[in-house]
Amino acid sequence: MPDVWTSVRDLDQATQERLADVLEKRGADPQQQAMRRDLLRGIPFPRGAQVLDMGCGTGVLTRVLAHWPNVASVVGVDPAPALLEKARASAVGFQNVSFQEGDGRSLPFKDAVFDVLVTDSTLSHVPQPERAVVEAFRVLRPGGCLAVFDGDYATTTVALADHDPLQSCVDAMMANSVTDRRIMRRLTSVATACGFEVLSFRSFGFAETGNEGYMLTVVDRGADILCSQGHISEATAAALKEEARRRLRAGRFFGHIAYAGLVAHRP
Ligand SMILES: C[S@@+](CC[C@H](N)C(=O)[O-])C[C@H]1O[C@@H](n2cnc3c(N)ncnc32)[C@H](O)[C@@H]1O
């Protein structure tokens, strides 16, 4: 099963709606908000900064950037028209925000027009992500900054012990929904090879224990994937989902994803 995020426009409307909801739900999560703001605080935005949000989705980060100190304007770019439609609707009244359809590997902009390019949870979904880093270098002005925030998704876990059956759901989900689960491990060298100077590389943790949040959706979607691929029966998928809920009720649920953030500048 291919990574759904690489081709959102080809999915049926109901699935596109569901993915848009996933993004807004994740955007509203306090831990995710704190990580995002922490990353933004490490970016040296020049006064009057022109900013690009690459892979903006429904515009969660674009809307934060619009009010960030020193930011004059933000463009959100994404290849999925349905997500851009949601992004535009949510940003009505924002005077300094616009959205444009485009691919991060061939951006519809001239050379050296942005001061900062930010990308959140997108690079891991882009086949040949190196090409997007080359494009970032091209559209940034000399002195401009690239900021990448993404999951180190190979670390995603809900396991309480070795051979925990719930972990197979998480592994199936990540294998089928993230094109490059280890891009953040290579990003420092990729950015350097493209000509960037890395200013910082930081680790962030996302943990969920007691609430029906994002990690429960990961277990559920993973169980559905294993079932649709014929690895487990519908009854087993239902039992795995129930096991996750049983742990929540008992206060024993644990989920964790390591995220990482890189800030680099174009000399
Ligand atoms: C997990 S979503 C993250 C969206 C948003 N940045 C956020 O954090 O809410 C991944 C996004 O990458 C976009 N995407 C997929 N392939 C892309 C590409 N080649 N260039 C730019 N964006 C891409 C998808 O359409 C989707 O909006």
The ligand as an ORCA input file, in Angstrom:
! r2SCAN-3c Opt
* xyz 0 1
  C       1.337     14.638      6.964
  S       0.840     15.903      5.895
  C       1.476     17.365      6.739
  C       0.731     18.615      6.367
  C       1.082     19.865      7.169
  N       2.438     20.271      6.957
  C       0.826     19.662      8.635
  O       1.781     19.469      9.399
  O      -0.345     19.702      9.051
  C       1.929     15.742      4.515
  C       1.672     16.778      3.423
  O       2.651     16.639      2.397
  C       2.030     16.930      1.182
  N       2.884     16.408      0.099
  C       2.941     15.146     -0.372
  N       3.822     15.067     -1.385
  C       4.352     16.317     -1.535
  C       5.302     16.880     -2.425
  N       5.891     16.147     -3.374
  N       5.584     18.194     -2.311
  C       4.978     18.946     -1.354
  N       4.072     18.462     -0.484
  C       3.756     17.173     -0.574
  C       0.673     16.262      1.304
  O      -0.263     16.708      0.344
  C       0.311     16.641      2.734
  O      -0.364     17.861      2.803
*
